[in-house]
Amino acid sequence: MSAPAGAEVRVEGAAKSFGGVVALRDASLRVAAGEAVAITGRSGSGKSTLLALIGGLEQPDRGRVLIDGGALWRQKALAHARREVVGFVFQRHLLLEALSARANVEVPLIGAGVHRAERRRRALELLEEVGLADRAEHLPSELSGGERQRVAVARALVNNPRLLLADEPTGALDSLTSERVLDLLFRLRDQHGTTMIVVSYDAAVGARADRTVTLLDGTLAAEQSLTPAPTAGDESLRRTALRPGSPAANAGAADGSPVDTSSGAADGSPRDTSSGVAAEGGA
């Protein structure tokens, strides 16, 4: 498979409520192209909601989500993102029980208008890549939990997404199977250059990611990366420098100064550095 370039993600001042319950409040996040970010936090802190906003499954009540500088919530941009940019892996595999592993992997390609022979070729190629070539014609009921989740990973990757979103991908698996699925996700991310955002309680995810973002009561509380924290004078939200050589570190200024990923100006007003036209969330 050809390696897609990862997508840059920016969330700026996003807020979301459900029936009066606040899930996110003024959340801002930047993920560099090709970066792997883990999102953690207590149950109800807004992790899955943030992932849903980034993937276009939910619309923010306020704020905006930008992919490569363009607003996600424009009709054409949203359809394009869902079809060609974003791949999802959920805690539950959500496979169609009446379809074989191969046919499940092919499903996203049907909506993209890919010819049957090409769908089959690409599905088999992905199943081989995740180690399930010999299980291609088996139904989900004939697969183990780990095998079903690997089929789900193959399905998420079949459209060559530039952004892979995973919501508790190992939450329903035992420790050994969890490790194998994480090995697979991060290996494929390294091979394809895909940007990856993973919501997880699993400490092993944070250990493998370029950095970890913690959500607390709907807001970004802290970040951690693989290097020690800089001086207290640095931006409070970005409390640690990014790993040298990581995609986000490479996005810094030419003089080596830390990258400024804040979405607001010094006076707190929004700042739009995108090349696209951003659509405000909500009516």
N, C-alpha and C positions, 0 to 999 in steps of 0.2 A: 504494500500500500504506500502511496506517496505521503510524505509527512506534511501535514498542514501547519501553517504558522499559527501560533496561539493568538487568541483575541485579548485585547486589553479591556478591562472592566472598570467602570467608575460608578459608584453609587454616591449620590450627593443629597444629603439632607432628607433621606427617605423616611416616611412615616406611614404606618399601616395599622388600622384598627379593625376588629371584627365584632360587630354587635356591641360596641361600646367598650370592648376590652382592647387595650393598647398592646399591640404586638411589637411594633418598632416605633422609636421616636428619634427623629433627626439622626439617623444612622448614615455615616459616610465611610466609604472604603474604596481604595484603589488596588487593583490587582494587575500587575504588569503582564505583558504577553509572555506566555510560557512559564509563568510562575505557578507554584503549587502552594495553596493556602489552606490551612485547617481552621475551621470555625468551631469553637467550643463554648460551653456555658451551661447553666442549669436548665432543667426542663422548664419550658415556658419563657425562656429568655429572648426568643425571637429568631433563633438560628434557622429553622426551616422556613420561616416567613421571609427572611433575607434571601435565602437561596431561591425561593419561589419568585421573588421580585426580579432577581438577576436573570432567571430563566424565562421570564415572561409568562409565568403561570398565574401571577397576581399582579395587579396594577397598584402602584403606590398612591395613597391618598394625598400625599404631598412629597415634593422632591422629585428626583429623576434617576433613571438608570441609563447609562451610555455604554455601548459596545463599540470599541474602536472610534470613540468620539461622536458617534451618532446616537440619537435617542432611540431607545428600544420601543417605546410605545407610540410608534407611528405604524399604521396598518401594514405597509409594505415591509418595513424593517422588522416588525414582529413576525410576520409570516416567514420571512427569509431566515430569521434567527432560529425559529422553531424547526425549520426544515433543514437548514444547512450549517448553522453555527453552533448550536447547543446540543449536547448529548446528556441524558439523565440516567443516573443509577440510583435506585431507591433501596430502602432497607428491605422491603419485600420485592422479590424479583418481578412481580406483575406480568408473568408470562401468560400467554393464552394457552389454556390447558389442552385445547383441541388441536393445536398446531405442534409440529415437530420443532426441535431446537433450531434447525435451519430455517423453517418457515417463520418462526418468531423473530429471528435476526433480520429476515427480509422485510418485515412489516414497515419500518420507516422508509424504505426505498419505494414502496408502492405509492405513497403520497407524493414522492419526489418524481414520479413518472419514469422510473428506471425500468428498462426492458427486463422481462422475466429471466432470460439467460444471464444477463449481467447481475441481476439480483442474486441468483443462485451462486454465481461465481464469487461475488463479494462476501456473501454469507458464509460459504465454505472456507474462504480464505481467513475470515475472522475467527471462525470456530477452530481452525487449525492453530491460529495464533494463540488462542486461549487454552489450547490443549484438549479440545473436544471434537476433533475431526472424526473420530470413530463413534461419536454419539450424536451425529448430526440429524439422524432420522428418528431419534428417540423422543417420546413425549415428555413433558415436564414431570409427569408422575413417575417416570422411569429413571429420573435423575436424582442424585443426592442434592442436599441443600447447597453445597458449595458449587456443584456443577450447574445448578439452576442460576446461581448468582453470576457465574462466569458467562453463561448464555446472555444474561442481562447486560453484562459489560460489553460483550460482542455486539449486542443490539445497539447499545449507546454509541458505539464507535463506527457503525457501519456507514454512516453518512460523512465520515471523516470530519467530525466536529472540531472546531477550533477552541471550544470551551466545554469542558466536562464538569458537570455538577453531580455530586454524589451526596445523598442524604442518608447518613447512618448505613453505609453499604455493608458493614460487618455486624450490625446490631443484632441480627438474628442467627449468627453463625457461632460455632465453637471456636476456641482460641486457635487451633491449628488451621482450620479452614479460613478463619479471619486473616491469618498471616499470609496464606496463599493468595487470597483475593487482593490484599494490599500489595503483595509482591507484583501481582499482575497489573494492578492499576498504575503503580508508579513506574513499572518497566515500560508499559505502553505510553505513559506520559513522556518518559525520557526519549523513547523511540520516535514518537510523532510530534513532539514539541508542543503538545496541547496544554493550554492553560487549564488548571484544575483547582476547583474549590470543593472541599470536603467538609461536611458537617459530621462531627463524631465526638463521642465521649471517650473513644479509645486513645489512650496516650501514645500508642504506637503510630497513629496517624500524625500527630503533632511532631513526633520524633523524625518522621520522614519528610515532612513538609518544609518548604523554605521558611515559613513563619506561621505562627498561630495567632488568631484573633479571638479574643474573649468577649462574648456578649453578656451584659448584665442588665436586666430589666429593659430590654429593647434598645440599648445603646452600646456602642463599642467601649468596653471598659479598659482594655489593655491589649498590647501585642507582645509577642515573644518571637525571637528568631534564633539562629544558630550561633550568634556572636554576642559578646558581653554588651551591656547597656552603655551608651555614651554619656556625656556629662548632662547634668540636669538642665542645662540651657537649651537642649534640643527640644523639638516639638513634643509636647507631653503625650500625645496619642501614640506616636511612633517612638516607643521607648527604647528600642534596640535597633542597631544598624542591621541592614540586610546582609545576608551571607555574601561574601566576596564572590564575584563571578555569577551570581544569580541574575535572572532577567531583570528584576527590579533594581539591583545594584548597578547593573549596566546602563540603566535608564537615568542615572544621576548626571549632574552637571559635568562639563568637560574638565573642570578644575578639581574634580574629585569631591566636591562638597555634597552633603546629603541631599537626596531628592526631596522636594517639598510636595507632599501628596495631599495637603489640605485642600478642601474644596471651597474655602472662603478666604476673603481678603483679611487684612489685619484688623479691620473694623468689624469683622464678622459677616459682612455682606457676601452674597454668593458671587463666585467668580467662574465664568464659563470660558474654558480654554479649548473647548472642543471645536472640531471642524464641522460638526453636524449641527442641525437645528434641534434643540431639546424640547420635548413636549412635557409639560407639567403633568404630574400625576393627578388623577381624580378629576371629577367634573366640578 
